Amino acid sequence: QETDQYELYKRIAFGSYGFVQYILRSILPLKLSCLYPYPDLINKSVPWFCWFCIPIFIGLVLVNIVTYKRNSIITFGLMFYIANIALLLQFIPVGSAMFADRYSYIATLGLYVLLAYLLDYLISKRNTPKPLVYTAFGIYSFVLCVMTVNREKVWNNSESLWTDCTSKYPEAVIGWNNLGSYRNALADSLYKNDIKTYIDLKKNAIDCFTNGIKYKPDYVHAFYNRGLAKKDIFEKNKDTAYLNGAFGDYCMAIMYDLKFAPAFQNRALIYDTRGESFLDTNRDSANYYFAKAISDFDRAIELKPNQKDVYINRSASYGKSGNYEKALENLDIYINFDTSNAMAYSNRGLAYNGLKRYDEAIKDFNRAIALDSSMESAYYNRSITHRILENYQAAVDDLTKVVELNPNNSQAYYYRGLYLMVEGRKNDACEDFYKSKHGIDFQIESADKSRDSVSLSGYLGLRHTGVGIDKENVTYDKNFPIGRYDKEHKFQIDDVRHGYQQYIDQAKGFVYVAMTAIAGFVAMIGLSLTKTAKKAPEVAKPLIEKVDTVSK
């Protein structure tokens, strides 16, 4: 709570300012907002007009005391207002704003009693003409009606509401955070297929969070939400500057709140991504980042043991680091929380694969497909197990389902072609290789990866979009993008010796024979030169003696 950071004498100034503002806004509601922020969260200064409201507050209390016996109506009106509003003033910290319009709804009934008394006084005591009083009051009421209708438009949606708030009060850090969260959610829900609009909205959200941090440098949720937006942009354009920016924002959120579990969880996902990038080049670096990810997942679980999503993500990091037992253990815990998540069963099937428990792997893939018959990765992963069991036709059937679900999956065409070669269906295999040609760069990359040790690539990314106002009331939108453990395919390349592979082997044989012949020829020439060099002194000796005789 921001009010906790102000000393008592400053809170008296803010409380007095709120007391006066409630009266003024009840009479003429100008510059209304859904949030009235503290003016200076960085330096904790108090504006002069807040100090000026202290004597006004004290004066009205004294007026109430003086009129106690002289005019019971005025006393009742003021007392009703003061009694109902006093506990909601910022003398005692409540909420994250200096005041809020909703707090005054009941209290202002006392002010309206005073307004009615004023009208009666003007007519009966001051002999003011009734038409004049009624006309003035009618105009005033009409103005209030027009202002109410216009104000209602501001509450049309979160965009208009928080834009209105931040335009009137730029220091409203919660307003900036919630506006950014709305634009974040808008991009996720409506514009995922429109990359340009999606990224533009995400950048707008980042600007909002940055403004919130500008006015409150330790704003944990703004750092965290900005990190989410940057990570989302990275997933679209693969610009590592955004991924690094997201990592920095999560670190800042953790620095200011060591008990903020979502920041640990999302930072762990970035560690996991970095580890994955080293899987094929530097296994030690990959394991280093996976260990970092697991450490952050551990901390997130320590803070929130019932946060089930952390277990499935931690299982992915264990799996990629080759610790299939731990991966299986975490997936079992997750499935105890949620037995309806198809992805969990698919990933557990891959963990069983890593442990060579293939029958159990097949059962889990079957469960995943039963829960979600359109789950592309489950069919793909089951094809891996069928291949290990040398059930090529079943593997072909699974990959056929994959390309039905995703005709652009060139990797599925490529491996189906290999399996068809094993089955002796060369024409069908050639057709699949032709179809995979459009993704040939990807296929070559996959083949290169397959030469390394077995690993699990890809992860289940858990994303949160914070839209809350304070730490206690933050809500999150959780969803699982399609992901998988992706077992490497060394066996699919090394074991296949049919069709075109025979010609490749023959070509290699001819090359080996030619290289051997060339090497032998070079060796013979070298040997001849060596023998000639050894005989050179004997041949040259008579010539040298003749040269000496002539010289003498």
N, C-alpha and C positions, 0 to 999 in steps of 0.2 A: 504494500500500500504506500503510495507516494506521501500521504499525510504523516506516516510514521517518521519521515525524515525531517520534519519541521519541528522546531522547538515549540513549547507551549505558548509563549507570548506571540509567536507568529500565527499559530492556529487561532488565537483570539481575534487577530486581525482578519483572517479568512472567514471565521464564523460570523463576525460583524458584517463583513461585505456580503455574505450570503443572505443574512437577515434583511439587509436593505434591498438587495436585488430581488428577492421574492416579492417584496411590496411593489417595487417599480414595475416588474414584469407582469404582476397581476393587474396593474392599472393600464399599462401600455406595453404589450409583449413584443418588444423589438429585439433583433439579433438573437432569436431563439436558436437553440442547438440541442442535439441529443446528448451532448457532453460538454461540460464547462471545465476545462483543464486547469491545473495549476500553472501559473504564468512562467515559472523559471525553475525547471527541475534540475538544472546543472548547478547554478550558483545558490539556489534556495533563497532568492531574494523576495521581498514582499513589496509590491507596488504602493505608491503613496496613497492612492485612492482607497486601498484597503484599510490603511491606518486611519484615514479620515472617517471611515464608517463606524469606528469604535464609539466616538462621542454621540453619533446619531442613534446608535443602538442603546446606549446608556440613557440618552434623552427620552426616547420613547418609553423606556421602562419607568423613568421618573414621571412622565406624563400619566402613565397608567396608575401610578401610586397617588398622584395629586388628585386625579379625577375620581378616585375610588368612591368617595362619598358625595361628590357633586353631580355626577352623571353616570348612572348605572349602565346605560347603553354603550357609551364609549368604553367604560371599564370592561364590560363583557366582551366587546369586539376585540379590543387589544389583548385582553387576557386569553381569549380563545386562540387568537393567532399565536401569541408568544408561547403558550403552553404546548401547542401542537407542533411548533416548528423548532423549539429550543433543542430538543434531543437530536434533531437531524442537522444541526449546524456543525461545522467542523471544529468545534471545541474538543470533541471526542472524535477521533478518526473513524469515518464510515465511508467506504467506497474509495474510488480513485478520482473523484472530481470535487471541485470546491462546493458545488451545489448541484441540485438536479430538480428540474421542474416538477417531476412527479411527487417530490416530497411535500409540495405546497398545496396539493389538491384539497385536502381537508382543512388545513390551517387557514387558507384564504377565505373560507366561509365567514370567519370573524371579520375580515376586511370588507366583505360584501354587506355585512350587517352595518358597518360604519358608512358604506356608500348609500345604503337605503336611508340611514338616519340623516345623512347630508342632504339628500333630495327632500326629505320631509322638512328639514330645517329651513331650506331655501324657500319652500312654498309656504309653510305655516308661520315661521318666525321672521323671515326676511321679506315676506310678501312678494316674492319673485313670481311673475306671471307663470301660471302652469304651462301654457302652450310653449313658452320659451324653454322651460325646464324639460318638458317632455320631448320637445324637438331636439334639444342638445343631447339628451340621453338616447334618443332614437338614432341620431347620427353616430354617436359613439358606439352604440350596439351594432349598427350596420358596418362600421369600420372593423370592429372585432370579428364579425362574420366573414368579411372579405379576407382578412388576415388568416382566419382559420382555414378557409378553403385553400388559399395559397400555400399555407403551411402543410396541409394534408398531402400535397403533391410531392413534398420533400421526402415523405415516408413511403414513396411508391416502391422503392427497392433499396438494397444496400448501397448501390453505386451512388444514387442521388442523396441518400441519407448521410453517408460518410464524406462525400464530396462537399456537401453543404457544411458539415462540421469543420473539415480541415480548411475550407476557404475562409470561414469566419474566425477560426482559432487555429492558426498554423502550428501552434505548440501542442495540439491535441495528439499526443503520441499514440494513444489507443485508436484514435480515428484513423491515423495513417496505417497502423497495423491491420485494422479491420478492412479498410479500403483495399489494401494490398492483398489480403486474404480472399476478398470477394473476387478480385480480378484473377487471382491465381485459380480459384475454383471455376470461374467462368471459362478460362482457357481449357481446363481439364474436361469440362462437361460438354462444351459446344464446338471447340475448334481444334480438336486433336488431329484432324485430317487436313486442316488448313494451316500448314506449317508457318507461313508468314504471320498470319493473325495470331496464332498460338504464341510465337516467340515475342511478338510485339506486346501482347497482353502480359506475358511473363516479365518482360523488361519494365513495363509500367508498374507491375507489382513490386519489382525490385526497387524502383524509384520511391514508391510509397514507404517501403520498409526502411530505406535509407533515410528518408525524412524523419521517420520515427526515431531512428538512432541518432540523428542530428540533435534532436531536442532531449533525448534521454540516452546517453552513451552506454548505459548498462542494461538496455532493454532486451532481455533474454529472448522473448518471443519474436521480436523483430529480427534479431540475428538468425534465429532458428528458421523462421519462415522465409527469410531472404535466401538462406542456404537451400531450402527446398526448391525455390524458383530457379536458382542457378543450376541446381542438379537437373531439373527438368529440361532446361535449355540445352545442357550438355548432352542429354539423352537424344535430343533431336539433331543438333548440329555437330556433336562430337568435338566441340572446342574445349580443350582441356583447361583453358583459362577459367571457364565457368565451374568446372569440377573442382579446381583448386580454390576458387572463391567460395564455393559451398563448404569445402573442408574448413577453410578459415572461419567462416561464420559459425559452423558447429562448434569449433574450438572456443570461440568467443562466448557462445551461449553456455558452454560447460564451465568456462572460467568464472562467469558471473553467477552460475547456479550449478553446483556440483551434484545436485539431486534431481536434475532435469533429465529423466530417462530417455525421452525421445531423441535428444541431441546425441547421447551416447550411441543409440541404436543406428541413427542415420550416419554418424561418423564411421561406425563399424562397416557400413555398406560401402563407403568410399575406400576404406582400407582394403576391403574385399575386392573391389574393382581394381585397385592398384596391384594387389597380389595376382589377380587373374592376368593382368597384362604382362607379368613376368613368367608365367607358367612355361612358356616355350623357349625362354632365353636364359633365365637365371633362377633356378629352383630355390636357392637359398633366399634370394630377395622375395620371391613369391611366398615362401613359408614365413618370412619375417612379417609381411603385411597380413597374412592370414592370422598369425598369432596376435597381432595388434587388433584385428577385427574381433577375434574371439574374446580378447580381454575387454573390449568395449561392450560386447554382447553380455559378458558376465556381469559387468557393472549395471547394465540396464535391467537384467533379471534380478540382481540384488535389490535394486530400487523398486521394481515392480514385478514380483515373482509370478503374478498371474497374467502377465502380458504375453499371451501365447505366440504372437507373431515373432517374437525374438527367438524362440526355440527353432522355428523352421529356418530362419536366416542363419542362426549359429550352426545349424546342421550343414548348411551349404558350405560354410567356411571350413568346417571339419572335413567335409567330403573332398573339397578341392585340395586340402593339405594332405590327403591320403589316409586320414584317420576315420575309416568307415565305421568302426565300432561306436565312436562318439557321435558320428552323424546319425547312425541308427538310433542311438539312445535319445537324442534330441527330437528326432522325428516321432518316436514312440510317445514322448511326452506331449508333443503337439497334437498327435492324433487322439490322445486321451481327452484333450480339450475340445477338439473338433473332428468328428468322424465323417464329416461330409465334404472335406476339402480334397478334391481329386488330385491337385498338385502335390499334396503331402504324400499320398500313396505312390504317385509316380516317382517322386524323389526317393522314397524309401525303397522302391524297387531297384533304383540305381545303387543305393547303398548296399542292398543285398547282392547285387552284381559284383560290387567291389570285394565283397566277402566270399564270392563264389557260391552263394546260396541261391542258385538259379531258379529252383522251383518256387521258392518264396518270392523271388523277384517277379516271376510271371504272374503269381496270384495278386500281387500289389498292382501291377500294371492293369490287370483285368478289373480290379476294383476301381481304379482311376477312370478307366473307360466306361465302366458301368455308371459312375457318377456323372461323367461328362463325355458323351460320345463324340463330341467335336474337339476333343483335346488333342491337338496335333502332336505335342511333345510326348504324350503317353504312347501313342502308336510308334513313334520314332524310337523311343527308348526300348519298347518291347521288341522291336526288330533287332536291336543290338543283342538282347538275350537269346533270341531265336538263332541268330548267327553264331553265337558262342556254342549253342547246343547243336549246331550244324543242321538246323531246321530251316533250310534256305527258302522253301516255298512259303512258310509262315512269315519269314522276314520280308519276302517280296509282297505278300498280302498286306502287311502292316505299312510298308512304304507306299503301296498303291493307295491306301487310305490317306496317308499323309499328303500325297500330291492331289488327291481329290479335295482335301480341305484347303490346301495351299498350292495351287498350280505353279507358283513362282519359286517353290523350294527346290532349287537346282541340286542341292546336296542330296536330297532324297532320290532324285532321278539318277544321280551318279552312283550311289551305293546300290540302288535297285539294279542298275545295269551290271554291276559287279556280281551280284547274286544270280542274276539271270545267266551270266556267263558260266557260273558254276553249275547251273541247272542245264546247260547246253542249249539255251535259247538265244543263239547269237544274234539273230535278226532283231529280236525284241531288245536285247542289250544294246545293240548299235543305235537303235531308235532312242533309248534312254540317254546314251552318251551324247547324242546329237541335241536332245532337249536340254541337257545340263550344260551344253557349250556356252549358253548365254550367261551362265554363272561361273565360267571356267576359272576366273581369278580366285573366286572363293573356294573352288574345288582344289586348286593347287595349294592354297593356304591350308586347307584341311588335311591334305595329304602330307604336307610338311609337318604339321602338328602331330600327325600320327606316329612319327618316328621317335617321339619322346615317350617317357613313361606314362602310364595310365593316370589321368587326372580328371577332375570334374570341373568343367567350365560353366560359366553362366551362374546367375544367382537369382534368388527370389527377392525382388526389391520391395521393401516395405516403405510406403510413402505416407507422409502425414501432411495435412494442410491445416494449420492452426487458424481458427477463426474466433478464438475466445477473447475476452476482454481482460481477464486477469489470470494469474497462475492457477487459481483454484478451479476456474470454470472454462478452461480451454477445452474445446472439442476437436476431434480429429476425424478426417475422412480416410479410412484405411482401405486399400485395395491391393490385389496381387496382380502385377503384370505377368504375362506368360513367361516362364523361365524354366530352366531345367538343369540338372546335372547332365553334362554332355560327355559321355565316355568316348575316349579316343578310338580310332579305327585301325590300329596297326595290323591286327589280324586280317582285316578285310583286304589289305593290299598285299601283304607278304604271302598269304596262303593261296591266292588265286593263281593257277598255272594253266589256264585254258585259253583257247581262241588266240587273240592277238598277242597274248603274253608269250606264247610259244615262239612267235617270230621275233619278238624282242630278245628272248633268250638266245636264239640262233645268231642274231646280229651281234650280241655280246660275245658269243663264242668265236665268231670270225675276227672280231676286234682283238680278242685275247691272243689268237694264233698269229695275227699280223704283228702285234706288239712283241711277241716272243721271237719271231723271225728277225725283226729289226734289231732287237737287243742282241741276238746271237751274231748277226753280221757285224755290228759295232764291236762286239767283244773280239771277233776274229781279227779285225783290222787293228785293234789295240794290241793284241798279242804279237802280230807281225811287226808292228812298229817297235815293240819292246825288244824282240830278237835282233832286229837291225841295229838298234842302238847299242846292244851289247857287243856286236861284231865290229862296230865302227873303229875302235882303237887299233885292232889288228890290221884292218885294211889301210889305215892311214900311216902306219909305222914305216913301211918302205919309202913312201913319198917324203916323209920328214927326213930320213937319212940322206936321200938324194939331194934335197934342198941344202942340207948341212955341208955335203961334199962340194957342191958348187960354190957355196959361200966361202969355204976355205980356199 
